[in-house]
Amino acid sequence: MLLSRRIALVLGAAIIAGAGSAPLSSVHVSAARLAAAMCPMPPAETAIPLNQLIACAKKEGMVHGYGYDHTWAHEIALYTDFSKKYGIQFQGKAEELWTSAQELGHFLSEQDKPVGDVAEVGLKWGPVGSSAGAYAVYRNAHWNALPAYAKSPDGTWACPYYGAIGLEVNTDKVKNVPQHWSDLLKPEYKGLVAVDDPLGSNQGVQSVLAVNYGLGGSLDNINPAIKFFAQLKKSGNWLGTRPLPGPIASGEAAISLRWSYNALSDTTRKGYPRITVVVPTEGTVAGPYCEVINKLAPHPYAARLAVEWLFSDEGQTSYATGYAFPLVKGAKLPAPIAKALPPLPKKVAVYTDANKLVKASTQLTSRWTNEVLGQ
């Protein structure tokens, strides 16, 4: 779904300036319903006792999430384990493949009639959405156990897990598995390489930055990535399709730049071709995903309970089951699951400064259409 011109301008301004439109109204659209249910929303900075949070969330009965792909980092557990534990329906299949830009765009465009309660966005979309006034302030119970870079100073976003970018290769279709980023330019991979959209997708941004880092670039110098992807486009190797579950399962996307945790999960997924996961030896990048709550969430208690679950031992175990690295220090993981986590790549850049990511993405946005897509 395309964002309206107005919302696109809001997002663009937020990315470029580091600040967005005026904050959303502080009047909670569902206040009357909450009061009637004897669950008035406490002030933003006030902790909600767990028993009250659970009781009020159960009264709401559901939570609507944006960007929670059931094949992604074992997030199917939100639809199953979380729902079963609390008797609260987690809804989000229709929006599970949305990019971070789409998720924030819908939070902003649905002010008059909010639909989404929670969303999972890439690190750079934390400050962008916070500047636009889209997110509620909520510090989960494990806030102090998170590294500083994985939570916002104003309490509007926090990140429960991270991973690294690699290559997911369909070995039923690709006989010579690429080992280096530069290998992707070889003629034998014509029409086989899938890359996510860096203009709206966090996976897309991080994929471009991974290649950039491997080829000697940095957040201050994205020239190597621009040159590489322009060549990839011109060569015809770029498939032009996002690396989504459908194209990967069908074999259309035979080489995909993806988070390695998702690629590893696909190695044992039913109905998929044979998959090999490669992290190019030149190096890659690692980064987190973050949870945000709509400031105007229709189900504010259920939204907060879902966030609490993701940062709990159960939620952290779920991420680790999907080969993602938990970020809550001291999270208790079952020994077999902890042992199955892969080691981080030997050469990896972890970009933890969200504001620097915003600036690098701004450069990428300004150059991508003409210098890459124009080839």
Long-range contacts (C-beta under 8 A, 24 or more apart in sequence): 1-102, 3-101, 3-102, 3-105, 3-109, 4-109, 7-105, 7-108, 7-109, 8-105, 10-108, 10-132, 11-101, 11-104, 11-105, 11-108, 11-128, 11-132, 12-365, 14-128, 14-129, 14-131, 14-132, 15-128, 15-358, 15-361, 15-362, 15-365, 16-362, 18-127, 18-131, 18-355, 18-358, 18-359, 19-131, 20-128, 20-129, 20-131, 20-132, 20-133, 21-108, 21-132, 21-133, 22-133, 23-132, 23-133, 24-108, 24-111, 24-132, 24-133, 24-134, 24-295, 24-296, 25-111, 25-296, 28-296, 28-300, 29-113, 29-114, 29-296, 29-298, 30-114, 30-297, 30-298, 30-299, 30-300, 34-300, 39-301, 41-300, 44-136, 44-137, 44-138, 44-155, 45-137, 45-155, 47-139, 48-301, 48-304, 50-141, 50-308, 53-301, 53-304, 53-305, 53-308, 54-86, 54-305, 56-301, 57-86, 57-88, 57-299, 57-301, 57-302, 57-304, 57-305, 58-86, 58-87, 58-88, 59-301, 60-88, 60-299, 60-300, 60-301, 60-302, 61-87, 61-88, 61-89, 61-299, 61-302, 62-88, 62-89, 62-90, 62-91, 62-299, 62-302, 63-88, 63-89, 63-90, 63-91, 63-117, 63-118, 63-299, 63-302, 63-303, 63-305, 63-306, 64-91, 64-92, 64-115, 64-116, 64-117, 64-118, 64-298, 64-299, 65-90, 65-91, 65-92, 65-95, 65-116, 65-117, 65-118, 65-119, 65-120, 65-306, 66-92, 66-95, 66-98, 66-102, 66-103, 66-106, 66-107, 66-116, 66-118, 66-119, 66-120, 67-92, 67-95, 67-96, 67-98, 67-99, 67-100, 67-102, 67-103, 67-119, 67-120, 67-121, 68-92, 68-96, 68-120, 69-96, 69-97, 69-245, 70-96, 71-245, 71-262, 71-265, 71-266, 71-269, 72-96, 72-262, 72-322, 73-161, 73-163, 73-259, 73-261, 73-262, 73-265, 73-289, 73-319, 73-322, 73-323, 73-324, 74-265, 74-318, 74-319, 74-321, 74-322, 74-324, 75-120, 75-318, 75-322, 77-314, 77-315, 77-318, 77-321, 78-306, 78-309, 78-310, 78-318, 81-314, 81-318, 82-306, 82-309, 82-315, 85-309, 85-314, 86-305, 88-302, 88-305, 88-306, 90-306, 97-244, 99-196, 99-197, 99-200, 99-201, 99-202, 99-204, 100-124, 100-125, 100-200, 100-201, 100-202, 101-125, 101-199, 101-200, 101-201, 102-200, 104-128, 104-129, 104-132, 104-134, 107-134, 107-135, 107-294, 107-295, 107-296, 108-132, 108-134, 110-296, 111-296, 114-294, 114-296, 114-297, 114-298, 115-298, 116-294, 116-297, 117-293, 117-294, 117-297, 117-298, 117-299, 117-300, 117-302, 117-303, 117-306, 118-291, 118-292, 118-293, 118-294, 118-297, 118-303, 118-306, 118-307, 119-291, 119-292, 119-294, 120-289, 120-290, 120-291, 120-292, 121-157, 121-202, 121-289, 121-290, 121-292, 122-201, 122-202, 122-203, 122-205, 122-206, 122-287, 122-289, 122-290, 123-159, 123-202, 123-287, 123-288, 123-289, 123-290, 123-351, 123-352, 123-354, 123-357, 124-202, 124-205, 124-354, 124-357, 124-358, 124-361, 125-202, 125-290, 126-152, 126-156, 126-157, 126-159, 126-290, 126-292, 126-354, 127-152, 127-354, 127-355, 127-358, 128-358, 129-156, 129-157, 129-292, 130-154, 130-156, 130-157, 133-295, 134-292, 134-294, 134-295, 135-292, 135-293, 135-294, 135-295, 136-293, 136-294, 136-295, 136-297, 136-300, 136-303, 138-293, 138-304, 138-307, 140-304, 140-307, 140-308, 140-311, 141-308, 141-311, 141-312, 142-311, 142-312, 142-328, 145-328, 145-329, 145-330, 145-331, 146-311, 146-327, 146-328, 146-329, 147-327, 147-329, 147-352, 149-288, 149-352, 149-353, 149-354, 150-288, 150-290, 150-327, 150-352, 152-354, 156-292, 157-290, 157-291, 157-292, 158-290, 158-291, 158-307, 158-311, 159-288, 159-289, 159-290, 159-291, 159-327, 160-288, 160-289, 160-290, 160-291, 160-310, 160-311, 160-315, 160-316, 160-319, 160-326, 160-327, 160-328, 161-288, 161-289, 161-316, 161-319, 161-324, 161-325, 161-326, 161-327, 162-286, 162-287, 162-288, 162-289, 162-324, 162-325, 162-327, 162-350, 163-259, 163-260, 163-261, 163-262, 163-286, 163-287, 163-323, 163-324, 163-325, 164-210, 164-259, 164-260, 164-279, 164-284, 164-285, 164-286, 164-344, 164-345, 164-348, 165-203, 165-206, 165-207, 165-210, 165-257, 165-258, 165-259, 165-260, 165-279, 165-284, 165-285, 165-286, 166-257, 166-258, 166-259, 166-260, 166-263, 166-277, 166-278, 166-279, 166-280, 166-284, 166-345, 167-255, 167-256, 167-257, 167-258, 167-263, 167-277, 167-278, 167-279, 167-280, 168-243, 168-248, 168-255, 168-256, 168-258, 168-262, 168-263, 168-266, 168-275, 168-276, 168-277, 169-254, 169-255, 169-256, 169-275, 169-276, 169-277, 169-278, 170-248, 170-251, 170-253, 170-254, 170-255, 170-273, 170-274, 170-275, 171-273, 171-274, 171-275, 171-276, 172-251, 172-273, 172-274, 173-251, 173-254, 173-273, 174-254, 174-255, 177-276, 177-278, 178-255, 178-278, 178-280, 179-278, 179-280, 179-281, 180-214, 180-280, 180-281, 180-282, 181-210, 181-211, 181-214, 181-215, 181-228, 181-280, 181-282, 182-215, 182-228, 183-280, 184-232, 184-237, 184-255, 185-228, 185-231, 185-232, 185-235, 185-237, 186-237, 187-235, 187-237, 189-237, 189-254, 189-255, 190-235, 190-236, 190-237, 191-236, 191-237, 191-239, 192-237, 192-239, 192-253, 192-254, 192-255, 193-232, 193-237, 193-238, 193-239, 193-254, 193-255, 193-256, 193-257, 194-239, 194-241, 194-242, 194-243, 194-247, 194-248, 194-252, 194-253, 194-254, 194-255, 194-256, 194-257, 195-229, 195-232, 195-238, 195-242, 195-243, 195-256, 195-257, 196-242, 196-243, 196-257, 196-258, 197-242, 198-361, 198-364, 198-365, 198-368, 199-364, 199-365, 199-368, 199-369, 201-242, 202-287, 202-289, 203-243, 203-257, 203-258, 203-259, 205-357, 205-361, 205-364, 206-259, 206-285, 206-287, 207-257, 207-258, 208-364, 209-285, 209-351, 209-360, 210-257, 210-283, 210-284, 210-285, 211-257, 213-283, 213-284, 213-285, 213-349, 214-280, 214-282, 214-283, 214-284, 215-282, 219-351, 219-356, 219-357, 219-359, 219-360, 220-360, 222-360, 222-363, 222-364, 222-367, 225-364, 226-367, 226-368, 226-371, 226-372, 229-372, 230-371, 230-372, 230-375, 231-375, 233-372, 233-373, 233-375, 234-375, 248-272, 249-273, 259-324, 260-323, 260-342, 261-322, 261-323, 261-324, 261-325, 262-322, 264-323, 264-342, 265-322, 265-323, 279-345, 281-347, 282-347, 283-345, 283-347, 283-348, 283-349, 284-345, 284-347, 284-348, 284-349, 285-348, 285-349, 285-350, 285-351, 286-344, 286-345, 286-348, 286-349, 286-350, 287-350, 287-351, 288-327
